[in-house]
Amino acid sequence: MNENKDNKRTFDEIAAQEGEEAAIQAGIDADPDTFELDAEWFRQASPAREVIPYIRASYSWISSDDRTNFRLFVDQMLVAEGEVSEKDKLFLVISVLNETTRSFRTMRAAKNWAVEHFDSINSPATPSRISNPRASYSWISSDDRTNFRLFVDQTLVAKGQVSEKDKLFLVISVLDGTQRSFRTMQAAKNWAVERFDSINSPATPSRTSNPRASYSWISSDDRTNFWLFVGQTLVAKGEVSEKDELFLVTSVLDGTPHSFRTMRAAKNWAVEHFDSINFPATPPQPALSPNSP
């Protein structure tokens, strides 16, 4: 079909002369935002269940008359039981797998957590592709699902190995030789971004707080008491001390109290505190070398 000719004809003209299918195809060909999905595109694509994990999760109310208590399922398996807190406007959940308790601002956040929680217990050495979009990983070869590389902004940052025995991801930075181990690939990729930035921009202090953290006032009329969240997870409750000009916070994860001069500092602490509890550092693993494959 002559593309230049089709650009000058209307849909009805093409349909009358060559049929409706030809008119539709001509419209597609003329759209600069459309392209053919080739083998390379499909090779790079990820399954929907990995990109938007919450589709694996579902919930159900305890009964048709009860809109307060619910159950969370992943792949049809019961993972947690929960309660809607009308007072705090939160979804409170407790894992039936290990009795972990968490709270979330949305049901979607609770469902995302349920998938990660389920996978961390049932498949702790299966890499998650959901993490900081600047980071990526690749296996050393298509036949090797043990050794991998971590990239940030297309730059090699670390080499790693999956420890099936310890169910850990062992990584070593190619930038400074730092060694770490993580329970999930997601945690390893988030660390890679922070490591890359700390080395490449060490003297440039961030003018914004960590984007993973947020806060909300207890109510629209109360500008004294607030909550601190990381992602959609409640991490701490706080109070503004006008007298001392401080932000006083108490962790809901381990009860530790802290005080900060700025909300930015409090939010940065919240992220570090959340990660330290959910992805605790483990002793370096000497088996890796920066010069290893």
C-alpha positions in Angstrom: 0.0 0.0 0.0 1.3 3.5 -0.9 1.9 5.3 2.4 2.0 8.8 0.9 -1.2 8.1 -1.0 -2.9 6.8 2.1 -2.0 9.9 4.1 -4.0 12.0 1.7 -7.1 9.7 1.8 -9.7 9.6 4.5 -10.7 6.5 6.4 -14.0 6.3 4.5 -12.2 6.7 1.1 -9.8 3.8 1.9 -12.6 1.7 3.3 -14.7 2.2 0.1 -11.9 1.4 -2.2 -10.0 -1.4 -0.4 -12.1 -2.4 2.6 -12.5 -1.6 6.2 -9.5 -3.7 7.4 -7.2 -1.9 4.9 -8.5 1.5 6.3 -7.8 0.4 9.8 -4.3 -0.8 8.9 -3.6 2.5 7.1 -4.5 4.4 10.2 -2.2 2.3 12.3 0.7 2.8 9.8 0.2 6.5 9.8 0.4 6.8 13.6 3.9 7.8 14.6 3.4 6.3 18.1 2.8 2.8 17.0 5.5 0.3 16.2 5.8 -3.4 15.4 6.4 -5.6 18.4 9.5 -7.7 17.4 11.3 -10.6 19.1 13.6 -8.1 20.9 10.7 -6.3 22.5 9.2 -9.6 23.7 12.6 -10.6 25.0 12.8 -7.5 27.2 9.2 -7.6 28.3 8.3 -8.9 31.8 5.1 -10.8 32.7 2.3 -8.7 34.1 2.4 -10.7 37.4 6.0 -9.4 37.9 5.5 -5.8 36.8 2.2 -5.3 38.7 2.4 -8.0 41.4 -0.8 -7.1 43.1 -2.8 -8.8 40.4 -1.6 -12.1 42.0 -3.2 -11.0 45.2 -6.9 -10.9 46.2 -8.9 -10.2 49.3 -12.2 -11.2 50.7 -14.3 -10.0 53.6 -14.9 -12.4 56.5 -18.6 -12.2 55.7 -20.9 -10.3 53.5 -22.1 -8.3 56.5 -18.6 -7.5 57.8 -16.7 -4.8 55.9 -14.0 -4.5 58.6 -12.2 -7.8 58.8 -10.7 -9.4 55.7 -8.3 -12.0 54.4 -5.4 -11.6 51.9 -4.6 -14.3 49.4 -1.7 -14.8 47.0 -2.1 -17.4 44.2 -5.2 -18.6 46.1 -3.2 -19.2 49.3 -4.1 -17.4 52.5 -1.2 -15.1 53.5 -2.7 -12.7 56.0 -5.7 -11.6 57.9 -6.5 -7.9 58.3 -8.8 -5.2 59.8 -9.8 -1.8 58.5 -9.1 0.9 61.1 -11.7 3.6 60.4 -10.2 5.7 63.2 -6.6 5.8 61.6 -7.8 5.1 58.0 -5.4 2.2 57.8 -5.4 -1.4 56.7 -3.9 -3.4 59.5 -2.7 -6.9 58.6 -1.0 -9.9 60.3 0.7 -12.6 58.4 -0.5 -16.1 58.9 2.9 -17.3 57.7 5.1 -15.8 60.4 2.8 -13.4 62.4 4.4 -10.3 61.0 2.2 -7.2 61.6 2.0 -4.3 59.1 -0.2 -1.4 58.3 -0.9 0.3 55.0 -2.8 3.3 53.7 -4.3 1.4 50.7 -5.5 -2.1 50.0 -3.3 -2.1 46.9 -0.2 -1.5 49.1 -1.3 -4.3 51.3 -1.7 -6.6 48.3 1.8 -5.7 47.0 3.2 -6.5 50.4 1.4 -9.8 50.5 3.0 -10.9 47.2 6.5 -9.9 48.3 6.0 -11.5 51.7 4.6 -14.7 50.2 7.5 -14.9 47.8 10.2 -14.1 50.4 9.1 -17.0 52.4 8.3 -19.5 49.7 10.9 -18.5 47.1 13.5 -16.3 48.9 16.1 -16.8 46.2 13.9 -15.9 43.3 14.8 -12.4 42.1 12.1 -9.8 42.0 12.0 -7.4 39.1 10.1 -4.7 41.0 12.5 -2.2 42.5 14.2 1.1 41.7 13.7 1.6 38.0 17.3 2.9 37.6 18.7 -0.5 38.6 18.7 -3.7 36.6 20.4 -7.1 36.7 21.5 -9.7 34.3 22.7 -13.3 34.6 26.3 -14.0 33.6 24.9 -16.3 30.9 21.5 -17.8 29.9 22.6 -21.2 31.4 23.9 -19.6 34.7 21.2 -18.7 37.2 23.6 -18.3 40.1 26.0 -15.5 39.1 24.7 -12.1 38.1 25.6 -8.4 37.6 23.9 -5.3 39.0 23.7 -2.1 36.9 22.6 1.4 37.7 21.9 3.7 34.8 23.5 1.1 32.5 26.7 1.2 34.6 28.1 -2.0 36.2 28.0 -1.4 39.9 28.3 -4.9 41.5 28.7 -8.6 40.8 26.7 -11.1 42.7 25.9 -14.7 43.5 22.7 -16.5 44.6 23.4 -18.6 47.7 20.8 -21.4 47.6 22.1 -22.7 51.0 21.6 -19.4 52.9 18.8 -18.1 50.6 20.7 -14.8 50.2 21.9 -12.6 47.3 25.6 -12.0 47.9 27.0 -8.9 46.2 30.3 -7.1 45.9 30.7 -3.6 44.6 33.1 -3.2 41.6 33.4 0.5 42.6 34.9 0.1 46.1 34.9 -3.6 47.0 32.1 -3.3 49.5 30.4 -6.7 50.2 26.8 -7.1 51.2 24.1 -9.7 51.3 20.4 -9.4 50.9 17.3 -11.5 51.3 15.8 -10.2 48.0 17.0 -8.9 44.7 14.8 -5.9 45.2 16.9 -4.9 48.3 20.1 -5.5 46.4 19.0 -3.3 43.5 18.0 -0.5 45.9 21.4 -0.7 47.6 23.1 -0.6 44.2 21.4 2.8 43.4 22.4 4.2 46.8 26.0 2.9 46.5 26.3 4.3 43.0 25.0 7.7 44.0 27.1 7.9 47.2 30.3 7.3 45.2 29.5 9.4 42.1 28.1 12.4 44.0 29.5 12.2 47.5 29.8 15.9 48.0 26.4 16.9 46.7 23.9 16.8 49.6 20.4 16.0 48.5 18.0 18.9 48.7 15.0 16.7 49.0 14.1 13.9 51.3 14.1 10.3 50.2 11.2 10.0 47.7 10.2 6.7 49.3 9.1 8.5 52.4 6.0 10.6 53.0 4.1 12.0 55.9 0.5 12.9 56.7 -1.2 14.8 59.5 -3.5 12.9 61.8 -6.3 15.2 60.6 -6.8 18.3 58.5 -7.3 20.3 61.7 -4.3 18.9 63.5 -0.9 20.2 62.5 0.9 18.8 65.5 0.7 15.0 65.2 1.6 13.1 62.1 2.5 9.7 60.6 5.6 8.8 58.7 5.4 6.2 55.9 7.9 4.4 53.7 6.1 3.4 50.5 2.7 2.7 51.9 3.9 1.2 55.2 3.5 3.1 58.5 6.9 3.3 60.1 6.5 5.9 62.8 4.2 8.3 64.6 5.4 11.8 65.4 4.7 15.1 67.1 5.9 18.6 66.3 7.4 20.3 69.4 6.9 24.0 69.0 8.8 24.7 72.2 12.0 22.9 71.2 11.5 23.3 67.4 11.9 19.6 66.9 10.1 16.7 65.2 9.7 13.9 67.8 9.0 10.5 66.3 8.5 7.0 67.7 9.0 3.9 65.6 6.0 1.6 65.3 8.4 -1.1 64.2 10.5 -1.3 67.4 9.4 1.5 69.7 12.6 3.6 69.5 12.2 7.3 70.0 14.1 9.9 67.9 14.1 13.7 67.4 15.0 15.7 64.3 15.4 19.4 63.5 13.6 19.0 60.1 11.0 16.8 58.6 13.4 16.0 55.8 15.8 14.4 58.3 12.9 12.5 59.9 11.9 11.1 56.5 15.4 10.1 55.6 15.7 8.3 59.0 12.4 6.5 58.4 13.7 5.0 55.1 17.0 3.8 56.8 15.1 2.5 59.8 12.6 0.6 57.6 15.4 -1.0 55.5 17.5 -1.9 58.5 14.6 -3.9 60.0 13.3 -5.4 56.8 16.7 -5.9 55.1 19.2 -6.3 57.9 22.9 -6.2 57.0 24.7 -9.5 57.3 28.5 -10.2 57.7 30.4 -9.9 54.4 30.9 -13.1 52.4 34.6 -13.6 51.5 33.9 -16.0 48.7 33.4 -13.2 46.2 36.0 -11.1 44.4 35.7 -8.0 42.3 37.6 -9.7 39.6 35.4 -12.8 39.6 33.2 -13.3 36.5 
